[in-house]
Amino acid sequence: MEIDYTVTALMFPAIPLIMTVYSNRFHTLSALIRKLHDEYVFEKQIPPEWEKQLHNLNGRTNLLKYTMGFACFGFLFNMLTVFALYLDFLIVARLIFAGCCLCMIISIFLFLQEIRLSNKALKFHLSDMKSMKDDLN
């Protein structure tokens, strides 16, 4: 496969867009954690069902950290590909672009894992609400 500027240009809109999605997800998650922290500080107790949630939130923040890290490396490798093409190092540009694609693939798989954990957290909430409904009956 021949690699030129148009190949790397295809990644330029995609990578920042996906990094924005990751950043928004991280912002929402950090707001939730801050809210839970404030509730704990004021009430000085954690309901037993929250332990699963806290463990889940910790795992999600770690996944998002690595997800965003791989996306950043993908963006960096894409820029290095352009630089290698500018210097006429075609073989190096191919290798660096392969690194870019690999980083983005890993990033997407990690994001899918974070979505799975997010879904699990929502199921914890639904089970809590079901137990509350059962208590009322």
N, CA, C and O of each residue as an XYZ file, in Angstrom:
548
protein
N       0.835     -1.177      0.000
C       0.000      0.000      0.000
C       0.882      1.244      0.000
O       1.830      1.365      0.775
N       0.541      2.141     -0.879
C       1.239      3.414     -0.880
C       0.633      4.313      0.192
O      -0.584      4.366      0.367
N       1.481      4.995      0.882
C       1.001      5.922      1.913
C       1.403      7.327      1.514
O       2.539      7.580      1.112
N       0.448      8.234      1.633
C       0.734      9.636      1.336
C      -0.056     10.506      2.315
O      -0.653     10.011      3.271
N      -0.042     11.778      2.057
C      -0.696     12.709      2.982
C      -2.207     12.471      3.090
O      -2.792     12.703      4.148
N      -2.830     12.019      2.026
C      -4.282     11.814      2.077
C      -4.660     10.691      3.039
O      -5.707     10.752      3.685
N      -3.815      9.670      3.137
C      -4.095      8.571      4.069
C      -4.074      9.087      5.508
O      -4.978      8.802      6.294
N      -3.038      9.843      5.839
C      -2.963     10.367      7.200
C      -4.014     11.441      7.439
O      -4.466     11.624      8.569
N      -4.405     12.148      6.393
C      -5.421     13.193      6.541
C      -6.777     12.611      6.930
O      -7.599     13.287      7.548
N      -7.002     11.354      6.563
C      -8.255     10.705      6.939
C      -8.396     10.583      8.454
O      -9.512     10.584      8.976
N      -7.292     10.479      9.150
C      -7.325     10.308     10.605
C      -7.491     11.632     11.346
O      -7.927     11.627     12.498
N      -7.168     12.743     10.740
C      -7.193     14.022     11.455
C      -8.568     14.400     11.998
O      -8.638     14.835     13.147
N      -9.647     14.266     11.267
C     -10.926     14.597     11.903
C     -11.408     13.514     12.867
O     -12.107     13.811     13.836
N     -11.041     12.273     12.607
C     -11.542     11.165     13.421
C     -10.937     11.153     14.828
O     -11.656     10.972     15.811
N      -9.642     11.343     14.924
C      -8.979     11.224     16.225
C      -9.437     12.313     17.198
O      -9.813     11.975     18.320
N      -9.427     13.591     16.836
C      -9.917     14.587     17.805
C     -11.391     14.395     18.167
O     -11.790     14.660     19.301
N     -12.195     13.938     17.214
C     -13.600     13.693     17.503
C     -13.759     12.585     18.541
O     -14.533     12.718     19.489
N     -13.032     11.511     18.357
C     -13.130     10.404     19.311
C     -12.531     10.802     20.666
O     -13.007     10.351     21.707
N     -11.495     11.640     20.659
C     -10.934     12.108     21.922
C     -11.924     13.016     22.650
O     -11.954     13.031     23.881
N     -12.726     13.765     21.910
C     -13.768     14.596     22.524
C     -14.827     13.715     23.192
O     -15.291     14.021     24.291
N     -15.198     12.641     22.536
C     -16.160     11.703     23.120
C     -15.594     11.128     24.414
O     -16.296     11.056     25.423
N     -14.325     10.717     24.386
C     -13.695     10.167     25.587
C     -13.633     11.210     26.701
O     -13.897     10.899     27.863
N     -13.285     12.441     26.349
C     -13.185     13.506     27.355
C     -14.544     13.811     27.980
O     -14.636     14.023     29.189
N     -15.586     13.833     27.176
C     -16.927     14.055     27.719
C     -17.333     12.931     28.662
O     -17.941     13.167     29.706
N     -17.000     11.745     28.290
C     -17.301     10.586     29.151
C     -16.540     10.704     30.465
O     -17.096     10.444     31.532
N     -15.286     11.091     30.391
C     -14.467     11.253     31.598
C     -15.020     12.373     32.475
O     -15.074     12.236     33.697
N     -15.432     13.479     31.855
C     -15.995     14.597     32.616
C     -17.260     14.170     33.360
O     -17.429     14.500     34.534
N     -18.135     13.450     32.695
C     -19.365     12.969     33.326
C     -19.058     12.025     34.477
O     -19.677     12.101     35.538
N     -18.108     11.145     34.259
C     -17.717     10.199     35.303
C     -17.097     10.920     36.499
O     -17.387     10.574     37.644
N     -16.258     11.907     36.248
C     -15.631     12.641     37.351
C     -16.672     13.452     38.122
O     -16.555     13.592     39.339
N     -17.683     13.986     37.444
C     -18.755     14.708     38.138
C     -19.536     13.760     39.051
O     -19.895     14.125     40.170
N     -19.791     12.564     38.577
C     -20.484     11.569     39.399
C     -19.660     11.203     40.629
O     -20.199     11.100     41.731
N     -18.368     11.008     40.446
C     -17.502     10.662     41.566
C     -17.446     11.803     42.576
O     -17.473     11.562     43.783
N     -17.368     13.028     42.102
C     -17.364     14.181     43.013
C     -18.676     14.272     43.796
O     -18.679     14.593     44.985
N     -19.780     13.988     43.120
C     -21.084     14.013     43.788
C     -21.139     12.950     44.881
O     -21.582     13.224     45.997
N     -20.692     11.748     44.564
C     -20.679     10.675     45.565
C     -19.751     11.019     46.722
O     -20.060     10.730     47.878
N     -18.620     11.633     46.414
C     -17.678     12.035     47.463
C     -18.313     13.057     48.396
O     -18.187     12.951     49.616
N     -18.994     14.047     47.826
C     -19.644     15.067     48.650
C     -20.727     14.457     49.541
O     -20.862     14.829     50.707
N     -21.494     13.525     48.988
C     -22.512     12.855     49.800
C     -21.862     12.097     50.955
O     -22.377     12.102     52.073
N     -20.740     11.450     50.685
C     -20.053     10.711     51.740
C     -19.518     11.661     52.805
O     -19.646     11.383     53.998
N     -18.923     12.774     52.394
C     -18.349     13.728     53.346
C     -19.429     14.300     54.259
O     -19.206     14.459     55.459
N     -20.605     14.612     53.697
C     -21.665     15.215     54.505
C     -22.420     14.187     55.345
O     -22.829     14.487     56.467
N     -22.605     12.986     54.817
C     -23.388     11.989     55.545
C     -22.525     11.027     56.349
O     -23.035     10.339     57.233
N     -21.246     10.965     56.066
C     -20.275     10.115     56.772
C     -20.632      8.632     56.751
O     -20.256      7.890     57.658
N     -21.343      8.204     55.739
C     -21.628      6.785     55.614
C     -21.802      6.424     54.143
O     -22.194      7.246     53.316
N     -21.502      5.196     53.860
C     -21.675      4.684     52.505
C     -22.628      3.501     52.596
O     -22.342      2.533     53.302
N     -23.748      3.562     51.900
C     -24.647      2.395     51.889
C     -23.916      1.169     51.347
O     -23.049      1.303     50.484
N     -24.248     -0.011     51.835
C     -23.530     -1.229     51.411
C     -23.556     -1.473     49.906
O     -22.593     -2.000     49.351
N     -24.647     -1.097     49.239
C     -24.729     -1.346     47.798
C     -23.793     -0.434     47.004
O     -23.530     -0.686     45.828
N     -23.290      0.628     47.644
C     -22.382      1.542     46.946
C     -20.992      0.952     46.744
O     -20.244      1.411     45.881
N     -20.644     -0.051     47.526
C     -19.294     -0.614     47.394
C     -19.067     -1.167     45.991
O     -17.996     -0.995     45.411
N     -20.081     -1.830     45.456
C     -19.975     -2.336     44.075
C     -19.815     -1.166     43.102
O     -19.019     -1.224     42.166
N     -20.588     -0.103     43.343
C     -20.513      1.065     42.473
C     -19.129      1.708     42.532
O     -18.571      2.077     41.499
N     -18.581      1.840     43.723
C     -17.262      2.466     43.858
C     -16.183      1.648     43.158
O     -15.291      2.199     42.513
N     -16.275      0.337     43.294
C     -15.317     -0.538     42.598
C     -15.467     -0.380     41.088
O     -14.479     -0.319     40.356
N     -16.716     -0.315     40.636
C     -16.998     -0.135     39.216
C     -16.468      1.204     38.715
O     -15.855      1.270     37.649
N     -16.702      2.272     39.481
C     -16.236      3.603     39.083
C     -14.712      3.657     38.995
O     -14.160      4.286     38.093
N     -14.043      3.003     39.926
C     -12.579      2.963     39.891
C     -12.085      2.262     38.624
O     -11.149      2.729     37.976
N     -12.711      1.154     38.279
C     -12.336      0.444     37.050
C     -12.597      1.269     35.807
O     -11.799      1.260     34.870
N     -13.715      1.982     35.797
C     -14.052      2.809     34.637
C     -13.069      3.962     34.471
O     -12.669      4.276     33.350
N     -12.674      4.600     35.581
C     -11.714      5.706     35.450
C     -10.376      5.198     34.930
O      -9.728      5.864     34.122
N      -9.961      4.021     35.393
C      -8.703      3.456     34.880
C      -8.809      3.138     33.397
O      -7.885      3.426     32.637
N      -9.919      2.549     32.976
C     -10.092      2.241     31.550
C     -10.087      3.509     30.706
O      -9.468      3.548     29.643
N     -10.773      4.541     31.176
C     -10.800      5.792     30.411
C      -9.418      6.434     30.341
O      -9.065      7.057     29.340
N      -8.645      6.280     31.404
C      -7.280      6.826     31.387
C      -6.468      6.171     30.265
O      -5.792      6.858     29.500
N      -6.538      4.859     30.174
C      -5.782      4.162     29.129
C      -6.389      4.403     27.744
O      -5.666      4.507     26.753
N      -7.715      4.490     27.683
C      -8.390      4.768     26.416
C      -7.913      6.094     25.843
O      -7.551      6.183     24.670
N      -7.917      7.119     26.681
C      -7.485      8.443     26.225
C      -5.982      8.461     25.940
O      -5.537      9.150     25.023
N      -5.213      7.723     26.704
C      -3.772      7.650     26.455
C      -3.452      7.047     25.100
O      -2.621      7.576     24.362
N      -4.110      5.941     24.769
C      -3.868      5.322     23.457
C      -4.345      6.222     22.323
O      -3.715      6.273     21.267
N      -5.455      6.936     22.532
C      -5.921      7.864     21.501
C      -4.909      8.997     21.314
O      -4.663      9.426     20.187
N      -4.324      9.481     22.405
C      -3.302     10.536     22.297
C      -2.077     10.038     21.552
O      -1.523     10.751     20.715
N      -1.651      8.815     21.853
C      -0.509      8.255     21.121
C      -0.858      8.053     19.648
O      -0.012      8.252     18.776
N      -2.102      7.659     19.369
C      -2.529      7.530     17.981
C      -2.430      8.859     17.247
O      -1.981      8.911     16.102
N      -2.852      9.939     17.912
C      -2.760     11.260     17.306
C      -1.297     11.663     17.102
O      -0.932     12.198     16.056
N      -0.472     11.400     18.107
C       0.960     11.707     18.000
C       1.591     10.929     16.848
O       2.354     11.493     16.064
N       1.277      9.639     16.740
C       1.835      8.836     15.647
C       1.345      9.331     14.291
O       2.081      9.280     13.306
N       0.115      9.805     14.241
C      -0.383     10.350     12.982
C       0.413     11.594     12.585
O       0.762     11.767     11.417
N       0.695     12.446     13.551
C       1.507     13.639     13.272
C       2.931     13.244     12.860
O       3.512     13.843     11.955
N       3.478     12.239     13.529
C       4.824     11.773     13.166
C       4.839     11.162     11.770
O       5.843     11.253     11.063
N       3.732     10.541     11.371
C       3.630     10.011     10.010
C       3.733     11.135      8.993
O       4.446     11.013      7.997
N       3.024     12.230      9.243
C       3.088     13.387      8.347
C       4.517     13.916      8.285
O       5.014     14.256      7.211
N       5.171     13.984      9.437
C       6.547     14.478      9.485
C       7.492     13.555      8.712
O       8.362     14.022      7.977
N       7.313     12.232      8.885
C       8.158     11.274      8.155
C       7.902     11.368      6.645
O       8.834     11.254      5.850
N       6.649     11.573      6.254
C       6.358     11.764      4.827
C       7.006     13.041      4.303
O       7.515     13.072      3.183
N       6.984     14.076      5.104
C       7.611     15.342      4.721
C       9.115     15.162      4.489
O       9.697     15.763      3.586
N       9.732     14.313      5.333
C      11.168     14.051      5.191
C      11.469     12.972      4.156
O      12.631     12.625      3.942
N      10.424     12.435      3.508
C      10.548     11.388      2.485
C      11.041     10.056      3.035
O      11.733      9.316      2.335
N      10.697      9.744      4.270
C      11.016      8.448      4.881
C       9.773      7.569      4.798
O       9.040      7.431      5.777
N       9.538      6.975      3.629
C       8.291      6.251      3.387
C       8.138      5.005      4.250
O       7.050      4.747      4.765
N       9.186      4.240      4.417
C       9.108      3.016      5.227
C       8.835      3.369      6.687
O       8.012      2.733      7.345
N       9.530      4.383      7.186
C       9.305      4.834      8.568
C       7.872      5.353      8.714
O       7.214      5.087      9.720
N       7.395      6.083      7.726
C       6.028      6.610      7.766
C       5.011      5.478      7.830
O       4.025      5.570      8.561
N       5.241      4.420      7.075
C       4.343      3.261      7.117
C       4.317      2.628      8.499
O       3.250      2.310      9.025
N       5.486      2.447      9.081
C       5.561      1.838     10.412
C       4.881      2.712     11.464
O       4.148      2.215     12.320
N       5.129      3.993     11.390
C       4.512      4.910     12.361
C       2.999      4.933     12.171
O       2.257      4.942     13.154
N       2.534      4.944     10.936
C       1.089      4.945     10.690
C       0.455      3.645     11.178
O      -0.672      3.650     11.672
N       1.169      2.543     11.041
C       0.667      1.269     11.595
C       0.520      1.397     13.113
O      -0.446      0.899     13.689
N       1.480      2.066     13.759
C       1.376      2.317     15.200
C       0.167      3.174     15.529
O      -0.513      2.944     16.529
N      -0.098      4.162     14.686
C      -1.276      5.019     14.864
C      -2.550      4.185     14.815
O      -3.407      4.291     15.692
N      -2.663      3.367     13.797
C      -3.860      2.537     13.650
C      -3.998      1.551     14.804
O      -5.100      1.332     15.307
N      -2.893      0.962     15.222
C      -2.916      0.015     16.332
C      -3.359      0.702     17.626
O      -4.168      0.158     18.377
N      -2.833      1.883     17.877
C      -3.231      2.629     19.085
C      -4.721      2.953     19.061
O      -5.394      2.844     20.086
N      -5.232      3.345     17.921
C      -6.650      3.675     17.829
C      -7.524      2.431     17.994
O      -8.597      2.506     18.594
N      -7.085      1.309     17.480
C      -7.837      0.058     17.651
C      -7.882     -0.323     19.124
O      -8.941     -0.674     19.645
N      -6.734     -0.257     19.798
C      -6.692     -0.569     21.234
C      -7.587      0.400     22.005
O      -8.323     -0.006     22.905
N      -7.519      1.676     21.647
C      -8.336      2.689     22.306
C      -9.827      2.367     22.174
O     -10.572      2.481     23.148
N     -10.253      1.978     21.011
C     -11.668      1.668     20.787
C     -12.078      0.425     21.568
O     -13.166      0.394     22.142
N     -11.233     -0.594     21.601
C     -11.554     -1.792     22.381
C     -11.645     -1.474     23.877
O     -12.519     -1.997     24.569
N     -10.753     -0.628     24.374
C     -10.826     -0.224     25.777
C     -12.100      0.570     26.049
O     -12.714      0.423     27.106
N     -12.492      1.402     25.107
C     -13.726      2.171     25.270
C     -14.934      1.242     25.295
O     -15.871      1.466     26.062
N     -14.923      0.215     24.473
C     -16.007     -0.773     24.516
C     -16.075     -1.455     25.881
O     -17.164     -1.721     26.388
N     -14.929     -1.734     26.469
C     -14.881     -2.324     27.810
C     -15.459     -1.350     28.835
O     -16.178     -1.767     29.744
N     -15.154     -0.062     28.701
C     -15.683      0.938     29.625
C     -17.200      1.044     29.482
O     -17.904      1.210     30.478
N     -17.699      0.951     28.276
C     -19.150      0.972     28.062
C     -19.794     -0.241     28.731
O     -20.876     -0.134     29.309
N     -19.134     -1.382     28.653
C     -19.646     -2.588     29.314
C     -19.736     -2.364     30.818
O     -20.735     -2.726     31.439
N     -18.698     -1.767     31.410
C     -18.724     -1.488     32.842
C     -19.792     -0.449     33.191
O     -20.420     -0.531     34.246
N     -19.992      0.510     32.318
C     -21.029      1.513     32.529
C     -22.409      0.860     32.541
O     -23.262      1.198     33.361
N     -22.609     -0.053     31.643
C     -23.870     -0.793     31.592
C     -24.063     -1.596     32.868
O     -25.172     -1.671     33.397
N     -22.999     -2.190     33.357
C     -23.053     -2.947     34.613
C     -23.441     -2.025     35.769
O     -24.218     -2.419     36.639
N     -22.905     -0.799     35.784
C     -23.238      0.166     36.832
C     -24.721      0.519     36.782
O     -25.372      0.641     37.820
N     -25.246      0.683     35.582
C     -26.677      0.973     35.459
C     -27.526     -0.189     35.972
O     -28.593      0.022     36.549
N     -27.056     -1.399     35.763
C     -27.785     -2.566     36.286
C     -27.750     -2.578     37.815
O     -28.716     -3.010     38.445
N     -26.648     -2.107     38.427
C     -26.615     -1.975     39.887
C     -27.701     -1.016     40.358
O     -28.395     -1.285     41.338
N     -27.843      0.108     39.651
C     -28.874      1.085     40.010
C     -30.268      0.486     39.866
O     -31.123      0.676     40.731
N     -30.493     -0.234     38.780
C     -31.801     -0.842     38.578
C     -32.101     -1.876     39.658
O     -33.239     -1.971     40.118
N     -31.112     -2.643     40.065
C     -31.341     -3.634     41.121
C     -31.620     -2.939     42.449
O     -32.427     -3.428     43.240
N     -30.961     -1.797     42.709
C     -31.238     -1.023     43.919
C     -32.681     -0.520     43.909
O     -33.372     -0.576     44.926
N     -33.125     -0.035     42.767
C     -34.486      0.483     42.666
C     -35.501     -0.648     42.815
O     -36.570     -0.451     43.394
N     -35.176     -1.823     42.298
C     -36.073     -2.962     42.424
C     -36.188     -3.383     43.878
O     -37.278     -3.709     44.349
N     -35.055     -3.377     44.600
C     -35.106     -3.754     46.015
C     -35.881     -2.711     46.826
O     -36.568     -3.065     47.784
N     -35.777     -1.422     46.449
C     -36.564     -0.394     47.133
C     -38.052     -0.608     46.892
O     -38.863     -0.458     47.807
N     -38.410     -0.957     45.658
C     -39.817     -1.216     45.326
C     -40.334     -2.398     46.120
O     -41.456     -2.374     46.627
N     -39.513     -3.434     46.227
C     -39.919     -4.613     47.003
C     -40.107     -4.282     48.473
O     -40.983     -4.840     49.134
N     -39.269     -3.356     48.995
C     -39.384     -2.943     50.402
C     -40.675     -2.170     50.655
O     -41.261     -2.264     51.734
N     -41.117     -1.400     49.646
C     -42.340     -0.627     49.799
C     -43.596     -1.509     49.766
O     -44.617     -1.154     50.354
N     -43.525     -2.628     49.097
C     -44.689     -3.514     48.982
C     -44.850     -4.399     50.173
O     -45.782     -5.200     50.226
